[in-house]
Amino acid sequence: MYRAVIFDFDGTIIDTEQHIYETINHYLEEQDEALISRSYYSETIGGSDDQLRSYLAETIGEEEQTRLYEDIHRSSASLPIRPEIKEIMTMLKQRHIPMAVATSSYRKDIEEAYNHLELGDFIDVVVGKEDVEEVKPSPELYLRAVQALNYNPVNCLAIEDSLNGAESATTAGLDVVINTNNLTKHHDFSSINYTDKDITAEQLIERYFDRGEK
């Protein structure tokens, strides 16, 4: 049985990805600029968004780009937790399984949503972009989270929604369950040796925390 679970944040705990994509295109439309495609945005999910931010700064200006991301971080706080994730966290807490978040975002950028959803009632550790040299698909975020939980990677299960995130987790030595969203369901996960994909909360708990052994 696994001893801890590490969650990605954006797209996994809350479905921010669709929200971010739509907000970016809203700002581009306001400036009469070409909209970004779903496939272009999808490639950035789970990893560094530096290239996307640079493109937006060049296209709509740095001041407007800053306003755009401030809007995203503020408005994301009103998004609900994905129902299956709330179920998973509740059942893990009942079993006294420690939980962490490993996110390619800065901790301050998810703070408002994190606090609004009262995730501190479940999560023991949050590792973000400011804590590592490289974000996903580098394994560093997961290695830091595992270290903070004081477990070995093989004792921890990762829950991810994206190719970049899944690669990060498996490279760090964790098993990973992939639960996709509308923007990541078309990712090609054939290169990832994942443990499960798009399963319910009940299935995850039954397979890995009630009957499963690790």
C-alpha positions in Angstrom: 0.0 0.0 0.0 1.2 3.5 -0.8 2.1 5.7 2.2 1.5 9.1 0.6 -0.2 10.8 -2.3 1.2 13.8 -4.3 -1.2 15.8 -6.4 -0.6 18.2 -9.3 -2.6 21.4 -8.8 -3.7 23.1 -12.1 -6.0 20.8 -14.1 -5.9 18.0 -11.4 -7.3 19.5 -8.2 -9.3 22.2 -10.0 -9.9 22.5 -13.8 -8.0 25.8 -14.2 -6.7 24.8 -17.7 -9.9 25.5 -19.6 -10.4 28.7 -17.6 -6.8 29.9 -18.3 -7.2 29.0 -22.0 -10.5 30.9 -22.3 -9.2 33.9 -20.4 -6.1 34.2 -22.5 -8.2 34.2 -25.7 -10.6 36.7 -24.2 -7.7 39.1 -23.7 -6.3 38.5 -27.2 -9.7 39.1 -28.7 -10.0 42.4 -26.8 -6.8 43.5 -28.4 -7.8 42.2 -31.9 -5.1 39.6 -31.9 -5.2 36.1 -33.2 -6.4 33.5 -30.7 -4.2 30.7 -29.5 -5.2 27.2 -30.5 -6.2 24.5 -28.0 -3.3 22.3 -29.2 -0.7 25.1 -28.7 -2.0 25.8 -25.2 -2.3 22.1 -24.4 1.4 21.6 -25.0 2.3 24.0 -22.1 0.1 22.3 -19.6 1.9 20.8 -16.6 5.2 22.4 -17.5 6.8 25.8 -17.9 4.6 28.5 -19.4 7.6 30.9 -20.0 7.3 30.7 -23.8 3.6 31.4 -23.6 4.1 34.3 -21.3 6.8 35.7 -23.6 4.5 35.4 -26.6 1.7 37.2 -24.8 4.0 40.0 -23.6 5.1 40.6 -27.2 1.5 40.4 -28.5 -0.5 42.4 -26.0 2.3 44.1 -24.1 3.9 43.4 -20.7 1.4 45.5 -18.7 -1.6 43.8 -20.2 0.1 40.4 -19.8 0.6 41.1 -16.1 -3.0 42.1 -15.8 -4.1 39.0 -17.6 -2.3 36.6 -15.2 -3.5 38.6 -12.1 -7.0 38.1 -13.4 -6.4 34.4 -13.9 -5.1 33.9 -10.4 -7.9 35.9 -8.8 -10.7 34.4 -10.8 -9.4 30.8 -10.4 -10.2 31.0 -6.7 -13.9 30.7 -7.6 -13.4 27.5 -9.4 -14.7 24.3 -7.6 -12.5 21.4 -6.7 -12.9 18.5 -9.1 -15.5 16.2 -7.4 -13.4 13.0 -7.7 -10.4 14.8 -6.1 -12.5 15.9 -3.1 -13.6 12.4 -2.7 -10.1 11.0 -2.9 -8.7 13.6 -0.4 -11.6 12.9 2.0 -11.0 9.1 1.9 -7.2 9.5 2.2 -7.6 11.7 5.2 -9.9 9.1 6.8 -7.1 6.6 6.3 -4.4 9.0 7.7 -2.5 9.1 4.4 -0.3 12.2 4.1 -0.8 14.4 1.0 1.3 16.9 -0.9 1.0 19.2 -3.9 3.7 19.5 -6.5 3.0 22.3 -8.9 4.9 24.0 -11.7 3.2 27.3 -10.6 4.5 29.6 -8.0 3.0 28.9 -4.6 1.7 32.5 -4.3 -0.2 32.1 -7.6 -2.3 29.2 -6.3 -2.6 30.5 -2.8 -6.0 32.2 -3.2 -7.6 29.2 -4.8 -5.8 26.8 -2.3 -7.1 28.8 0.7 -10.6 29.2 -0.8 -10.9 25.5 -1.2 -9.5 24.9 2.4 -7.0 22.5 1.0 -4.9 23.0 4.1 -7.3 20.7 5.8 -5.9 17.9 3.7 -2.5 18.9 2.3 0.7 18.6 4.4 3.2 20.0 1.9 3.1 22.3 -1.1 6.1 22.4 -3.4 6.1 25.1 -6.2 8.2 26.7 -8.9 10.2 28.8 -6.5 11.4 25.7 -4.7 13.2 24.1 -7.7 15.6 24.9 -10.5 13.4 23.3 -13.2 9.7 22.6 -13.3 7.9 19.6 -14.9 8.8 17.5 -16.9 11.9 17.6 -14.7 11.5 15.3 -11.7 12.7 17.9 -9.3 9.3 19.0 -8.0 8.3 15.4 -7.1 11.7 14.7 -5.5 11.3 17.7 -3.3 7.8 16.8 -2.3 8.8 13.2 -1.5 11.7 14.5 0.6 9.4 16.9 2.5 7.0 14.0 3.2 10.0 11.9 4.4 9.2 8.9 2.2 10.9 7.1 -0.7 9.4 7.7 -4.2 8.3 4.1 -4.4 6.1 4.7 -1.4 4.2 7.6 -3.0 1.5 7.7 -5.6 1.2 10.8 -8.0 -2.0 12.0 -9.4 -1.6 14.0 -12.6 -3.6 15.3 -15.6 -0.8 16.1 -18.2 2.0 14.5 -20.1 4.6 16.9 -18.6 3.4 16.1 -15.1 3.2 12.3 -15.6 6.7 12.3 -17.0 7.9 14.3 -14.0 6.4 11.9 -11.6 7.6 8.7 -13.2 11.1 10.0 -13.8 11.2 10.8 -10.0 10.4 7.1 -9.4 6.8 7.4 -8.4 3.8 5.5 -9.8 1.3 7.8 -11.4 -2.5 7.7 -11.9 -3.5 10.0 -14.8 -6.9 11.7 -14.5 -7.3 13.9 -17.6 -9.5 17.0 -18.3 -10.9 18.4 -21.5 -7.6 19.9 -22.5 -5.4 16.9 -21.7 -7.5 14.0 -22.7 -5.9 14.0 -26.1 -2.3 14.0 -24.8 -0.4 11.0 -26.0 0.6 9.1 -22.9 2.1 6.1 -24.7 5.6 7.0 -23.5 4.4 6.9 -19.8 4.3 3.7 -17.8 1.3 4.9 -15.8 -0.5 2.8 -13.3 -4.1 3.8 -14.1 -5.9 6.4 -16.2 -9.3 8.2 -15.7 -10.5 6.1 -12.8 -13.0 7.1 -10.1 -12.2 8.0 -6.5 -13.7 4.7 -5.4 -11.6 2.7 -7.8 -8.4 4.5 -6.8 -9.0 3.9 -3.1 -10.0 0.3 -3.5 -7.1 -0.6 -5.8 -4.3 1.3 -4.0 -5.3 1.9 -0.4 -7.8 -0.7 0.7 -6.7 -3.9 -1.0 -3.7 -2.8 -3.0 -0.2 -3.4 -1.6 3.0 -1.5 -2.4 
